Amino acid sequence: MYFGPTEHLVVTNDVYANVVIKTILVSREVLTFRLGCDDALKAEVEHGLGGKPGVGVWFSRSGWQDGRESYGAVEPLQSSSTLRQKYSPSRANQRRNNYFNDTARWAQLRAFSVVKNNCHALVPFDAHRRLLVHRIMTLWARGVCRSRACRLARFFSADAAAHPSNKTQVYLSRCHDPLLNLSVEHRLLQITPPESTVLVLYVNGPCVVFGRNQNPWLELNLHRLAQIANTTTTTTQPDEGKGEGEAAAAAAWHDSVVKLVRRRSGGGTVFHDLGNVNFSVILPTAQFDRDRHADMVVRALQSLGRVRTRVNERHDIVVDSGSDAATTAAAARDSSSGSSSSARETATTTTTTKTFKISGSAYKLTRFRALHHGTCLLQSPNLASISGLLRSPAEPFIKARGVDSVRSPVTNVGLDTLVFQDAVVRQFAQMYGPADIYADFDDSARQDYHVQKGYDELAARDWIYGQTPRFAFRTYACEDDPRPRPQLPFDHRLHFEARHGLIEQFHVSQSRDFDARQCVGASLQDVHDWRAHLHRAGMHSSDARQVGAWMNHVLGAEFLRIQSPATMQSR
């Protein structure tokens, strides 16, 4: 009645740990195990199950009195199929949830008792329950982390992440909040050991994520985001600045409201939804290479039959289609293995191949740690809408500092999210070995003070808009910006300059009574109706309505109003 190759013995009176342990046992094809709450089993477990390698799970009578009837004192199971049938994760989770709903029983659980190689340690339950569960599960991480059935914990533990012994760590998010996922990712960048390597996989709800040094008025169609927000919450009448085609596109949106997120890393603007998996690798700066982990993802895709994927010269992951696509993919594989420096060039010069981008990356480097995170389009239902969201109507009028996005045609690779995540974890394990930590996390990670602090920083309007580098907005060509402008619905010439979202200069021609000082110093993100704003500054009411409606559309004033603290609080 022993588990097979293990040197670790775990004794605990916590039902949550038991659920996770049983799940791990299923993943390891365990034939037999022992579980109970009687004194005889406790003694047998504490003495190492006869001195032989094995694992026993014991529940104290005071801590889990009713569990004896549910599970039995000592139960040998003869096959893994019996184990799956009797202790399936769904049934175990149901028992766990019923158990934790009884707060009186919860209060009775007082201590963990962990035995490793016959060394006994007792830790107060109420103070260290989560850390101890995590450490218990870490005993099982080595060698079993390649199966999704192995779940070490459903929480984020900063103490475990920062421990020097945890050189390889894997985290899977069960939350679709982009602010939380980016905050946990940032916290791991800060606290994980300098020589460790960390993989984080997460899926965000609909959101547009743009780079640290980018301009949201230039990169995004904020007016379109407002249309989607209004369509998904209530039916609104079209305003003066909206075209019929854009209104129809917004009405056809069937997903949830799109969030706007500025990340801490550089790079361009990307769209995320539930059909898009994000991967993040944190590693020592000395080992950083832009293609290293993009190639890891490509190998995962190719192992799932997507053999035409490759990393291009911009470090993006692309997929080739066309008559010569197979040859192109083979050349890319040769280049990723380092066999030929010209192979990657060959892969990008095939004239009969059409290439689609499926993944882009961004990076953040500190003195000791480097972060590479990227996306992968698997089965996004909003593929046709991405270009409309990422093309700003203000683009012809803005000259900006900062990073411009490079637009590329995109496509889905048509894979299931969990299947893709499994493949990436397998490739990561092949590169760095079995994980010392393999954990899930969800919204409870916000209980960590620093995660919550990072969350609040990303959510702040001063970060989203106030981080914007200096830019100039002109409705007419000039020496500094000779680009031709689209035809305007009015004769006025407008020019303003802004830095960190604050207007520093503002000029309007053909408006004798206009007082530009009323506009200087205003925050662009706080101007929710340019019609009223221009009228207060002295522009004639009819002109203010015409010019202001156009500016509302181009600069996304309605979205800024919807996202303002006052509006969000009223909702």
C-alpha positions in Angstrom: 0.0 0.0 0.0 2.6 2.5 -1.0 2.6 5.3 -3.5 5.7 4.5 -5.5 8.8 6.7 -5.9 8.7 9.3 -3.2 10.8 10.2 -0.2 8.3 12.5 1.5 5.8 11.8 4.2 2.9 14.3 4.8 0.7 14.3 7.8 -2.0 17.0 8.0 -5.4 17.5 9.5 -6.6 19.9 6.8 -9.2 18.8 4.4 -8.2 21.3 1.7 -4.7 19.8 1.6 -6.3 16.4 1.3 -8.3 17.4 -1.8 -5.2 18.6 -3.5 -3.1 15.6 -2.5 -5.7 13.2 -3.9 -5.8 15.1 -7.1 -2.0 14.8 -7.4 -2.3 11.1 -6.7 -4.7 10.7 -9.5 -2.2 12.5 -11.8 0.5 10.1 -10.8 -1.5 6.9 -11.6 -1.2 5.8 -7.9 -2.5 2.3 -7.3 -3.0 2.4 -3.6 -3.0 4.8 -0.7 -4.1 5.2 2.9 -6.4 7.7 4.4 -8.1 7.8 7.8 -8.5 9.4 11.2 -7.9 6.6 13.6 -5.0 6.5 16.1 -3.5 3.3 14.5 -3.1 5.0 11.1 -1.7 8.1 12.8 1.0 6.1 14.5 1.8 4.1 11.3 2.1 7.3 9.3 4.3 9.0 11.9 6.7 6.1 11.8 7.0 6.3 8.0 4.5 3.5 7.1 6.9 0.8 8.3 10.0 2.8 7.4 9.3 2.5 3.7 8.8 5.4 1.3 5.2 6.5 1.2 2.5 9.0 2.0 -0.3 8.9 4.5 -3.0 11.6 5.1 -4.4 11.7 8.7 -7.2 13.8 10.1 -7.5 14.4 13.9 -10.7 13.3 15.5 -11.3 16.8 16.9 -10.5 18.5 13.6 -12.6 16.4 11.2 -14.9 14.2 13.2 -17.5 13.6 10.4 -14.8 12.8 7.9 -14.4 9.3 9.2 -17.8 8.3 8.1 -17.4 9.9 4.7 -14.0 8.5 3.8 -13.5 5.6 6.1 -10.5 4.9 8.4 -8.2 2.9 6.2 -9.1 2.3 2.5 -6.9 0.5 0.1 -7.7 1.2 -3.5 -6.6 -1.3 -6.1 -6.5 0.7 -9.3 -6.2 4.3 -10.5 -9.7 3.9 -12.2 -11.2 3.2 -8.8 -9.4 6.2 -7.4 -10.7 8.5 -10.1 -14.2 7.2 -9.6 -14.3 7.6 -5.9 -12.1 10.7 -5.4 -12.7 12.7 -8.6 -11.8 16.4 -8.2 -15.4 17.5 -8.7 -16.7 15.3 -5.9 -13.7 16.2 -3.7 -14.3 19.9 -4.3 -18.0 19.5 -3.4 -17.1 17.8 -0.1 -14.5 20.6 0.5 -17.0 23.4 -0.1 -19.6 21.8 2.1 -17.0 21.4 4.8 -15.8 24.9 4.7 -19.3 26.3 4.8 -19.4 25.1 8.4 -17.5 27.8 10.2 -17.6 25.9 13.5 -15.7 23.0 12.0 -13.3 25.4 10.3 -12.5 26.9 13.7 -11.7 23.4 15.0 -8.7 23.0 12.6 -5.8 24.1 14.7 -2.5 22.9 13.5 -0.5 21.3 10.7 1.8 18.5 11.4 4.4 17.9 8.6 6.8 15.0 8.6 9.6 15.0 6.0 12.1 12.2 6.3 10.8 11.5 9.9 11.5 15.1 11.0 8.4 16.3 12.8 7.3 20.0 13.0 4.1 21.5 14.4 2.9 24.9 13.2 -0.1 26.9 14.4 -2.9 26.5 11.9 -4.5 29.9 12.0 -1.3 31.8 11.3 0.4 29.6 8.7 -2.3 27.5 7.0 -1.8 28.7 3.5 2.0 28.7 3.6 2.0 25.2 5.0 -0.4 23.9 2.4 1.9 25.4 -0.2 5.0 23.8 1.3 3.2 20.5 1.6 2.3 20.7 -2.1 5.8 21.7 -3.0 7.0 18.3 -1.8 5.0 16.8 -4.6 6.0 19.3 -7.2 9.2 17.7 -8.2 8.6 15.3 -11.1 4.8 15.6 -11.2 4.2 19.1 -12.4 3.8 18.3 -16.1 0.2 17.1 -15.6 -2.6 19.6 -15.2 -4.1 17.3 -12.6 -1.3 18.4 -10.2 -2.4 21.5 -8.4 -0.2 22.8 -5.6 -2.3 25.7 -4.3 -5.1 28.0 -5.2 -3.6 31.2 -3.8 -0.6 33.4 -4.3 2.1 33.0 -1.7 4.8 35.8 -1.7 6.8 33.9 0.9 7.0 30.8 -1.2 7.8 32.7 -4.4 10.6 34.6 -2.7 12.2 31.5 -1.1 15.7 30.9 -2.5 15.1 27.2 -2.9 12.4 27.7 -5.4 14.4 28.0 -8.6 11.7 27.1 -11.1 8.1 28.3 -10.6 4.9 28.0 -12.6 1.7 30.0 -12.0 -1.7 29.6 -13.7 -4.2 32.4 -13.2 -7.9 31.5 -12.7 -8.9 35.1 -12.9 -9.6 37.1 -16.0 -8.9 40.6 -14.6 -6.0 42.1 -16.5 -5.1 44.4 -13.6 -4.7 41.5 -11.2 -2.8 39.3 -13.6 -0.3 42.1 -14.4 0.0 43.0 -10.7 0.8 39.4 -9.7 3.2 39.2 -12.6 4.9 42.4 -11.5 5.1 41.2 -7.9 6.8 38.0 -9.0 9.3 40.1 -11.0 10.1 42.0 -7.8 10.4 39.1 -5.3 11.4 35.9 -7.0 15.1 34.8 -6.4 17.6 36.4 -8.8 18.6 33.0 -10.3 15.1 31.6 -10.6 13.0 31.2 -13.7 9.2 31.8 -13.6 6.4 31.0 -16.0 3.0 32.7 -15.6 0.0 31.9 -17.8 -3.2 33.9 -17.8 -6.3 34.8 -19.8 -7.7 38.3 -19.7 -11.3 39.4 -20.3 -11.8 41.9 -23.2 -9.3 44.7 -22.8 -6.8 46.8 -24.8 -3.4 46.8 -23.3 -0.9 49.5 -24.4 2.8 50.1 -23.6 4.2 52.2 -20.8 5.4 54.9 -23.2 2.4 55.0 -25.6 -0.3 57.5 -26.3 -3.9 56.2 -25.8 -5.3 59.0 -28.0 -3.0 57.9 -30.8 -3.1 54.1 -30.4 -6.8 53.5 -29.7 -10.2 54.3 -31.0 -11.6 55.6 -27.6 -14.8 56.5 -29.3 -15.3 53.0 -30.4 -14.7 51.7 -26.9 -17.4 54.1 -25.7 -19.8 52.7 -28.3 -19.1 49.2 -27.0 -19.5 50.2 -23.4 -22.9 51.9 -24.1 -24.0 49.0 -26.3 -23.3 46.4 -23.6 -24.9 48.4 -20.8 -27.9 50.2 -22.3 -29.3 51.4 -25.6 -28.2 54.9 -26.5 -28.9 57.4 -29.3 -26.1 58.1 -31.7 -24.3 61.4 -31.1 -23.3 63.9 -33.8 -19.8 62.5 -34.2 -20.6 58.9 -34.9 -20.8 57.5 -38.4 -23.4 54.9 -39.4 -20.8 52.2 -40.1 -19.1 52.6 -36.7 -22.5 52.6 -35.0 -23.4 49.3 -36.7 -20.1 47.8 -35.8 -20.6 48.7 -32.2 -24.1 47.4 -32.1 -22.8 44.0 -33.4 -20.4 43.7 -30.5 -21.5 40.7 -28.4 -18.7 40.6 -25.8 -18.4 42.4 -22.5 -17.1 46.0 -22.0 -13.5 46.5 -23.1 -11.1 47.7 -20.4 -8.2 50.0 -21.1 -4.9 49.1 -19.4 -1.5 50.6 -19.5 1.1 48.0 -18.7 4.5 48.6 -17.0 6.5 47.2 -19.9 7.2 48.8 -23.3 6.1 47.6 -26.7 2.9 48.2 -28.7 -0.8 48.0 -28.2 -2.6 44.6 -28.2 -6.2 43.4 -27.7 -7.0 40.6 -25.3 -10.1 38.5 -24.8 -11.0 35.0 -23.5 -9.7 33.5 -26.8 -6.2 34.9 -26.1 -3.6 33.3 -23.8 -0.9 35.4 -22.3 2.5 34.0 -21.3 5.1 35.6 -19.1 8.6 34.4 -18.4 10.8 36.0 -15.6 14.4 35.1 -15.6 17.9 36.5 -14.8 18.8 39.5 -16.9 22.1 37.9 -17.9 20.1 35.1 -19.6 17.6 37.3 -21.4 17.1 36.8 -25.1 14.2 38.2 -27.1 13.7 35.0 -29.1 14.4 32.3 -26.5 10.9 32.0 -25.0 9.1 33.0 -28.2 10.8 29.9 -29.7 9.5 28.0 -26.6 6.0 28.9 -27.5 6.5 28.0 -31.1 7.7 24.5 -30.1 4.6 24.2 -28.0 2.4 25.2 -31.0 4.3 22.9 -33.4 3.8 20.0 -30.9 0.1 20.6 -31.3 0.2 20.3 -35.1 0.7 24.1 -35.9 3.9 23.4 -37.8 3.8 26.6 -39.8 4.4 28.8 -36.9 7.8 30.6 -36.4 9.4 33.6 -34.9 10.0 36.5 -37.4 12.7 39.2 -37.5 10.6 41.4 -35.2 10.5 38.6 -32.5 6.8 38.1 -33.1 5.3 34.7 -33.6 3.6 34.3 -37.0 2.0 31.6 -39.0 2.5 31.2 -42.7 -0.2 30.1 -45.2 0.2 29.4 -48.9 1.8 26.9 -51.2 5.3 27.4 -49.8 4.3 27.7 -46.2 5.6 24.2 -45.2 9.1 25.1 -46.6 9.0 28.4 -44.7 8.1 26.7 -41.4 10.9 24.2 -41.8 13.4 27.1 -42.4 12.1 28.8 -39.3 12.6 25.7 -37.2 16.2 25.4 -38.5 16.8 29.0 -37.5 15.3 28.6 -34.1 17.7 25.7 -33.5 20.7 27.8 -34.6 21.6 25.6 -37.5 21.7 28.4 -40.0 21.8 32.2 -39.7 20.3 32.6 -43.1 17.4 30.3 -42.5 15.3 33.0 -40.8 16.0 35.3 -43.7 14.8 32.6 -46.1 11.7 32.2 -44.1 10.8 35.9 -44.5 11.5 36.2 -48.2 9.1 33.6 -49.6 7.0 35.5 -52.1 4.1 33.1 -52.3 3.4 32.9 -48.6 1.0 35.0 -46.7 2.0 35.6 -43.1 -0.3 36.4 -40.1 0.7 37.5 -36.7 -0.5 35.4 -33.8 1.7 36.7 -31.0 3.5 39.9 -30.0 5.8 40.4 -27.1 6.9 43.1 -24.7 9.8 43.3 -22.3 11.0 44.9 -19.0 14.5 44.7 -17.8 15.9 45.5 -14.4 19.4 45.2 -13.0 19.0 41.5 -12.0 15.6 40.4 -13.5 14.1 40.4 -17.0 10.5 40.0 -18.0 9.3 38.8 -21.4 5.5 38.6 -21.8 3.5 38.0 -24.9 0.1 36.9 -26.3 -1.1 34.1 -28.4 -4.3 34.3 -30.4 -6.0 30.9 -30.1 -9.7 31.3 -30.8 -10.7 35.0 -30.3 -14.3 35.6 -31.3 -13.5 39.3 -31.8 -10.8 38.9 -34.5 -12.6 41.0 -37.1 -13.0 43.9 -34.6 -9.4 44.2 -33.5 -8.2 46.6 -36.2 -11.1 48.9 -35.6 -10.3 49.1 -31.9 -6.6 49.8 -32.5 -7.0 52.5 -35.2 -7.5 55.9 -33.8 -9.4 58.6 -35.7 -7.0 61.1 -34.1 -4.0 59.5 -35.8 -3.7 62.0 -38.8 -3.7 64.9 -36.4 -1.3 63.8 -33.7 2.5 64.0 -33.8 3.8 62.2 -30.7 6.9 61.1 -28.9 6.9 57.5 -27.5 6.5 54.1 -29.2 4.3 53.6 -32.2 2.6 50.2 -32.7 3.3 48.3 -35.9 0.1 46.9 -37.3 0.0 43.4 -38.9 -2.7 41.1 -40.1 -3.7 38.6 -37.4 -5.4 35.2 -37.2 -6.3 32.5 -34.7 -4.4 29.2 -34.5 -7.6 27.4 -33.4 -6.4 25.7 -30.2 -8.1 25.1 -26.9 -6.8 27.2 -24.1 -6.0 24.4 -21.7 -4.4 22.3 -24.4 -2.1 25.2 -25.3 -1.2 26.0 -21.7 -0.3 22.3 -21.1 2.0 22.4 -24.1 3.7 25.6 -23.0 4.3 24.2 -19.5 5.8 21.0 -21.0 8.2 23.0 -23.1 9.1 25.2 -20.1 9.8 22.0 -18.0 12.0 20.6 -20.8 14.0 23.8 -20.7 14.3 24.3 -16.9 13.3 21.0 -15.3 10.5 20.2 -12.9 8.9 23.1 -11.0 9.6 23.8 -7.4 6.3 25.7 -7.3 3.3 24.9 -9.5 0.4 27.0 -8.3 -2.9 28.5 -9.3 -4.0 32.0 -8.2 -7.3 33.9 -8.4 -8.8 37.1 -7.0 -7.7 36.2 -3.5 -4.1 37.2 -4.5 -5.3 40.8 -3.9 -5.0 40.0 -0.2 -1.3 40.5 -0.6 -0.6 44.1 0.2 1.9 44.7 -2.6 -0.3 43.0 -5.2 -3.2 45.2 -4.2 -1.0 48.3 -4.3 0.2 47.4 -7.8 -3.5 46.8 -8.8 -4.5 50.3 -7.6 -1.5 51.9 -9.4 -2.6 50.3 -12.8 -6.2 51.3 -12.2 -5.4 55.0 -11.5 -6.3 57.5 -14.2 -3.0 59.3 -13.6 -1.2 56.2 -14.7 -3.5 55.3 -17.7 -3.5 58.8 -19.1 -1.0 60.9 -17.1 1.9 58.7 -18.2 1.4 59.8 -21.8 4.5 61.5 -23.4 4.3 65.0 -24.9 2.4 65.2 -28.1 1.0 67.9 -30.5 -2.5 67.9 -32.0 -3.0 70.0 -35.2 -5.9 70.1 -37.7 -3.6 71.6 -40.4 -0.2 70.8 -41.9 2.8 72.8 -40.8 6.6 72.7 -41.1 7.0 70.4 -38.2 4.2 68.1 -39.4 3.6 68.4 -43.1 1.3 65.4 -43.4 -1.9 66.1 -45.3 -5.0 66.2 -43.1 -8.5 64.8 -43.8 -11.2 67.3 -44.7 -12.8 68.8 -41.7 -16.5 69.7 -41.1 -15.6 73.3 -40.0 -13.2 76.1 -41.0 -11.4 76.6 -37.7 -7.8 75.7 -37.3 -7.0 74.0 -34.0 -3.7 73.3 -32.3 -2.8 72.2 -28.8 0.1 70.5 -27.1 -0.1 68.3 -24.1 2.3 66.6 -21.7 1.3 63.8 -19.2 -2.3 64.5 -20.3 -2.2 68.2 -19.3 -2.8 70.9 -22.0 0.2 73.3 -22.1 -0.8 75.3 -25.3 -4.1 75.8 -27.0 -4.8 77.8 -30.2 -8.0 78.3 -32.3 -8.0 80.5 -35.4 -11.0 82.5 -36.6 -12.5 82.8 -33.2 -11.9 86.4 -32.0 -13.4 86.1 -28.6 -11.8 82.7 -27.7 -9.8 82.7 -24.5 -7.2 79.9 -24.8 -6.2 80.4 -21.1 -9.5 78.6 -20.2 -8.1 75.5 -21.8 -4.5 75.6 -20.7 -3.9 73.4 -17.7 -6.9 71.2 -18.2 -6.5 67.4 -18.2 -7.5 65.8 -21.4 -8.9 62.8 -19.5 -11.2 65.2 -17.5 -12.7 66.9 -20.6 -15.9 64.9 -21.1 -17.6 67.3 -23.6 -15.6 69.6 -25.8 -18.7 71.5 -26.9 -19.3 72.9 -23.4 -15.5 73.3 -22.9 -15.0 75.4 -26.0 -18.2 77.4 -25.4 -17.0 78.3 -21.9 -13.7 79.5 -23.4 -15.6 82.0 -25.6 -16.3 80.2 -28.8 -19.7 81.0 -30.4 -22.3 78.4 -29.4 -23.0 77.1 -33.0 -19.2 76.8 -33.7 -18.6 75.2 -30.3 -21.3 72.5 -31.0 -19.8 71.7 -34.4 -16.1 71.8 -33.4 -16.8 70.2 -30.0 -18.8 67.3 -31.5 -15.9 66.5 -33.8 -13.4 66.7 -31.0 -15.5 64.5 -28.8 -15.5 61.8 -31.5 -11.7 62.1 -32.4 -10.5 62.3 -28.8 -12.9 59.8 -27.2 -14.5 62.2 -24.7 -17.5 59.9 -24.1 -15.2 57.0 -23.1 -13.3 59.3 -20.8 -16.6 60.3 -19.2 -17.8 56.7 -18.8 -14.5 55.7 -17.2 -14.4 58.8 -14.9 -14.6 58.0 -11.1 -17.9 59.8 -10.8 -19.5 57.8 -13.5 -18.1 54.5 -12.3 -19.3 55.2 -8.8 -22.8 56.0 -10.0 -23.0 52.7 -11.8 
